[in-house]
Amino acid sequence: MTKGQEYVASVFSKVKDQNGHEAEFLQAVEEVFESLVPVFDKYPKYIDENLLERLVEPERIVSFRVPWVDDKGQVQVNRGFRVQFSSSIGPYKGGLRFHPSVNQSIIKFLGFEQIFKNSLTGQPIGGGKGGSNFDPKGKSDNEIMRFCQSFMTELSKHIGADTDVPAGDIGVGGREIGYLYGQYKRLRNEYTGVLTGKGLTYGGSLTRTEATGYGAVYFAEQMLKARGEDFAGKTAIVSGSGNVAIYAIEKLEQLGAKAIACSDSSGYIIDEDGINVATLKQLKEVERARIVQYLEHHPNAKFVPAGPDSSIWTVKADLAFPCATQNELNDADARALVRNGVIAVAEGANMPSTLEAIDVFHAAGVSFGPAKAANAGGVAVSALEMAQNSGRTAWTFEEVDSKLYDIMKNIYASAAAAAEEFGAPGNLVVGANIAGFLKVAEAMSAQGIV
């Protein structure tokens, strides 16, 4: 066993002992740690500085109660979190998730992943994440406003344009960002770029809405180029039907591919003619309806209800974009995709594929784009929004989209080069982990034991 293997194994054992009940966090840590062994073999000074144990422990975790009053006048209480993981290369940066599943483990896994994702973008932003177990579904606008105002009343004490800049995530879209920003501005009496994903009338950036979905497709384009392929005539499965999925489908169509399936928690639809983006936007962004209503506009489409025996990943296609939520794609799903001839998978959601599923893809020679690389477009444009806010300027859609494309192209190149250098050619999981880690490690080492 090499020194690198011994060190990584000992740190992971300690992490498991201290965080044994946090399954999602441990999954994210294990996936990264496995990749970093050759880095510690090559740079033993990082072992001497115990850099890995320092990195895996958040700089700060804030947990707080969020009391709010519903439309019936009843007091409700939710739990709020902000994990400030790493500020070695810039202010903490990462989204807020409002969903009943939110707990400390999920926020920590997301924050840990965010460190490497943000590093890969080349932007000066550290890693953080936050959220609440509040469920926006079925709530009125006034209820959501009251919740957001209560949530921000506490969160505002811990964030700032040069300290921590949250954004949206699952359950936190333009409406929620608006309410959160309004409350922050009221409490702090300052107009700064403390949140990203803002509306265009108050400091938001063009292309931010599209960024994660577009970025995942731009990353997939680089994977296909490495195989000597392109999007022309390809079919795709895109799980989810939220922001990321919608704009991945839109960009696929623009580049010559055809998304034929997408989903929500009630089931999935198949439209062999290609998912109609305009209909999807109307249903999900305007009406906030269920995906089954797509059939009212396109009766030739098919709806498959959610259930233990139904999976969108059994649909035959060339490409797959898991864009819904963590661990939505397991090893059985991966084998189904491989049997049906999939050649590339790009993760639009955060950690949507299990470790076993990733092993299946690699064994079958499927090009696999891990979330920390493939879905970095959202935070990349968030950083561009921060830059525009700092300069009191606004760039055109074309300018931001061009910068996004270059960032995603560079992320692919960095990940591919790191994989090659450290003995895992073509393995973008290893490459993304190492490329993201090295920048953070160098900064941490330079700044001393802090």
Residue pairs with C-beta under 8 A, 6 or more apart in sequence:
1 9
2 37
2 41
3 40
3 41
3 44
3 47
4 36
4 37
4 38
4 39
4 40
4 41
4 42
4 47
5 37
5 41
7 40
7 47
7 52
8 33
8 34
8 36
8 37
8 40
8 52
11 33
11 52
11 53
11 56
12 29
12 30
12 33
14 53
15 26
15 29
15 56
16 26
19 25
19 26
19 105
19 108
20 26
21 105
22 104
22 105
22 108
22 109
23 105
24 105
24 106
24 108
24 109
24 326
24 327
24 351
25 105
25 106
25 108
25 109
25 112
27 109
27 327
27 351
27 354
27 355
28 109
28 112
28 113
28 351
29 56
29 109
29 112
30 355
31 351
31 355
31 358
31 429
31 433
32 112
32 116
32 433
32 437
33 52
35 424
35 429
35 430
35 433
35 434
36 52
36 433
36 434
36 437
38 422
38 423
38 434
39 46
39 422
39 434
39 437
39 438
39 441
40 46
40 47
40 52
42 422
43 441
45 445
46 52
46 441
46 445
49 444
49 445
49 449
51 441
51 444
51 445
54 444
54 449
55 86
55 115
55 440
55 441
55 444
56 112
58 83
58 84
58 85
58 108
58 111
59 84
59 85
59 86
59 87
60 83
60 84
60 158
61 81
61 82
61 83
61 84
61 104
61 108
62 80
62 81
62 82
62 83
62 84
62 130
62 155
62 158
63 79
63 80
63 81
63 104
64 79
64 80
64 81
64 154
64 155
65 77
65 78
65 79
65 80
66 77
66 78
66 79
66 80
66 132
66 134
66 147
66 150
66 151
66 154
67 75
67 76
67 77
67 150
68 75
68 76
68 77
68 78
68 143
68 146
68 147
68 149
68 150
69 75
69 76
69 146
70 76
70 139
70 143
71 140
71 142
71 143
76 147
78 132
78 133
78 134
78 147
78 151
79 102
79 132
79 133
80 130
80 131
80 132
80 151
80 154
80 155
81 102
81 104
81 107
81 130
81 131
81 132
82 107
82 128
82 129
82 130
82 155
82 158
82 159
82 164
82 166
83 104
83 107
83 108
83 110
83 111
83 128
83 129
83 130
84 92
84 111
84 126
84 128
84 158
84 164
85 92
85 94
85 108
85 111
85 112
85 114
85 115
85 126
85 127
85 128
85 129
86 92
86 115
86 126
86 127
86 128
86 440
87 126
88 126
88 440
88 443
88 444
88 447
89 118
89 119
89 124
89 125
89 126
89 439
89 440
89 443
90 118
90 123
90 124
90 125
90 126
91 125
91 126
91 160
91 161
91 162
91 163
91 164
91 165
92 125
92 126
92 127
92 128
92 159
92 163
92 164
92 165
93 114
93 118
93 125
93 126
93 127
93 128
93 164
93 165
93 167
93 379
93 382
93 383
94 110
94 111
94 114
94 118
94 127
94 128
94 129
94 130
94 166
94 167
94 379
95 110
95 129
95 130
95 131
95 166
95 167
95 168
95 169
95 172
95 378
95 379
96 129
96 130
96 131
96 132
96 166
96 167
96 168
96 169
96 172
96 176
96 180
97 106
97 107
97 110
97 129
97 130
97 131
97 132
97 169
97 170
97 171
97 172
98 131
98 132
98 134
98 135
98 136
98 170
98 171
98 172
98 176
99 131
99 133
99 135
99 170
99 171
100 133
100 134
100 135
101 133
102 131
102 132
102 133
103 133
106 131
106 326
107 129
107 130
107 131
108 129
109 326
109 350
109 351
110 129
110 169
110 350
111 127
111 128
111 129
112 127
113 127
113 350
113 351
113 371
113 372
114 127
114 128
114 129
114 379
115 126
115 127
115 436
115 440
116 127
116 372
116 432
116 433
116 436
116 437
116 440
117 127
117 371
117 372
117 373
117 375
117 376
117 379
117 436
118 125
118 126
118 127
118 376
118 379
118 383
119 127
119 435
119 436
119 437
119 439
119 440
120 372
120 373
120 376
120 411
120 414
120 415
120 432
120 435
120 436
121 376
121 379
121 380
121 383
121 407
121 411
122 407
122 410
122 411
123 379
123 380
123 383
123 384
123 407
124 383
125 165
125 379
125 382
125 383
125 386
128 164
128 166
129 169
130 155
130 166
131 169
131 171
131 172
132 147
132 151
134 147
134 151
134 171
135 171
136 144
136 171
136 176
139 147
141 175
144 175
144 176
144 179
145 179
148 176
148 179
148 180
148 183
149 179
149 182
149 183
151 180
152 179
152 180
152 183
152 184
152 187
153 183
153 187
155 166
155 180
156 183
156 184
156 187
156 188
158 164
159 165
159 166
159 184
159 194
160 192
160 194
161 192
161 193
161 194
161 386
161 389
161 390
165 193
165 194
165 195
165 196
165 382
165 386
166 180
166 194
166 195
166 196
167 177
167 195
167 196
167 197
167 378
167 379
167 382
168 174
168 176
168 177
168 197
170 242
170 325
172 180
172 197
173 197
173 243
174 197
174 199
174 209
177 195
177 197
177 198
177 199
178 198
178 199
178 202
180 195
181 194
181 195
181 198
181 202
184 194
184 195
185 191
188 194
191 203
192 389
193 203
193 385
193 386
193 388
193 389
193 390
196 204
196 205
196 208
196 382
196 383
196 385
196 386
197 204
197 208
197 382
197 385
198 204
198 385
200 206
203 385
203 388
203 389
204 385
205 381
205 382
205 384
205 385
205 388
205 394
205 395
205 400
206 394
206 395
206 396
206 397
206 400
207 214
207 381
207 397
207 400
207 401
207 404
208 378
208 381
208 382
208 385
208 400
209 243
209 247
210 247
210 250
210 251
210 401
211 247
211 377
211 378
211 380
211 381
211 382
211 404
212 243
212 244
212 247
212 348
212 375
212 377
212 378
213 243
213 244
213 245
213 246
213 247
213 248
213 249
213 250
213 251
213 323
213 348
213 377
214 247
214 248
214 250
214 251
214 377
214 401
214 404
215 374
215 375
215 376
215 377
215 378
215 380
215 381
215 404
215 407
215 408
216 244
216 248
216 321
216 323
216 346
216 347
216 348
216 369
216 374
216 375
216 377
217 248
217 251
217 252
217 255
217 321
217 346
218 251
218 377
218 404
218 405
218 408
218 409
219 346
219 369
219 373
219 374
219 376
219 377
219 408
219 411
219 412
220 319
220 321
220 344
220 346
220 369
220 374
221 230
221 231
221 255
222 408
222 409
222 412
222 413
223 344
223 346
223 367
223 369
223 412
223 428
224 230
224 231
224 343
224 344
224 367
226 367
226 416
226 426
227 343
227 344
227 367
229 343
230 255
230 256
231 252
231 255
231 256
231 257
232 256
232 257
233 256
233 257
234 256
234 257
234 258
234 318
234 319
235 257
235 258
235 259
235 260
235 316
235 317
235 318
235 319
236 249
236 252
236 257
236 258
236 259
236 260
236 317
236 318
236 319
236 320
236 321
237 259
237 260
237 261
237 262
237 312
237 313
237 315
237 317
237 319
237 320
237 321
238 245
238 248
238 249
238 252
238 259
238 261
238 262
238 275
238 321
238 323
238 348
239 245
239 262
239 263
239 268
239 312
239 313
239 321
239 322
239 323
239 324
239 328
239 329
239 349
239 352
240 262
240 263
240 264
240 322
240 323
240 324
240 325
240 348
240 349
241 262
241 263
241 264
241 280
241 283
241 284
241 291
242 284
242 323
242 324
244 323
244 348
244 349
244 375
244 378
245 262
245 321
245 323
245 324
245 348
246 277
246 280
246 281
246 284
246 285
248 259
248 321
248 323
248 348
249 259
249 262
249 275
249 277
249 280
250 277
252 258
252 259
252 319
252 321
253 259
253 274
253 277
257 318
257 319
258 274
259 274
259 275
259 321
260 270
260 271
260 272
260 274
260 275
260 315
260 317
261 268
261 269
261 270
261 271
261 275
261 312
261 315
261 317
262 268
262 269
262 275
262 280
262 291
262 312
263 269
263 291
263 306
263 312
263 324
264 284
264 290
264 291
265 306
266 290
266 291
266 292
266 305
266 306
267 291
267 292
267 303
267 304
267 305
267 306
267 307
267 310
268 291
268 303
268 304
268 306
268 310
268 312
268 315
269 275
269 291
269 292
269 294
269 295
269 301
269 302
269 303
269 304
270 301
270 302
270 304
270 315
271 294
271 298
271 300
271 301
271 302
272 300
273 298
273 300
273 301
276 294
276 297
276 298
279 294
279 297
279 298
280 294
283 289
283 290
283 291
283 293
283 294
284 291
287 293
291 303
292 303
294 301
294 303
295 301
295 302
295 303
304 310
304 312
311 332
311 333
311 336
313 320
313 329
313 333
313 334
313 336
313 337
314 333
314 336
314 340
315 340
316 340
316 341
317 340
317 342
318 341
318 342
318 343
318 344
319 342
319 343
319 344
319 345
319 346
320 329
320 337
320 342
320 344
320 345
320 346
321 345
321 346
321 347
321 348
322 328
322 329
322 345
322 347
322 348
322 349
322 352
322 353
323 348
323 349
323 352
324 349
324 352
325 349
325 350
325 352
326 349
326 350
326 351
326 352
327 351
327 352
327 353
327 354
328 349
328 352
328 353
329 352
329 353
329 354
329 357
330 354
330 356
330 357
331 354
331 356
331 357
331 359
331 360
333 357
334 353
334 356
334 357
334 358
334 360
334 361
335 360
337 345
337 361
337 366
338 360
338 361
338 364
338 366
342 366
343 366
343 367
344 366
344 367
344 368
344 369
345 353
345 361
345 366
345 367
345 368
345 369
346 369
346 374
347 353
347 369
347 370
347 371
347 374
347 375
348 371
348 374
348 375
349 371
349 375
350 371
350 375
351 371
352 371
353 361
353 368
358 368
358 370
358 429
361 368
362 368
362 427
362 429
367 426
367 428
368 428
368 429
369 412
369 428
370 428
370 429
370 432
370 433
372 432
372 433
372 436
373 411
373 412
373 415
373 428
373 432
376 407
376 408
376 411
377 404
377 407
377 408
380 403
380 404
380 407
380 408
381 400
381 403
381 404
384 395
384 400
384 403
384 404
388 394
388 395
395 403
411 432
412 428
414 431
414 432
414 435
415 428
415 431
415 432
415 435
416 426
416 428
416 431
417 431
417 435
418 430
418 431
418 432
418 434
418 435
418 438
419 425
419 426
419 427
419 428
419 430
419 431
419 434
420 431
421 434
422 430
422 431
422 434
424 430
424 431
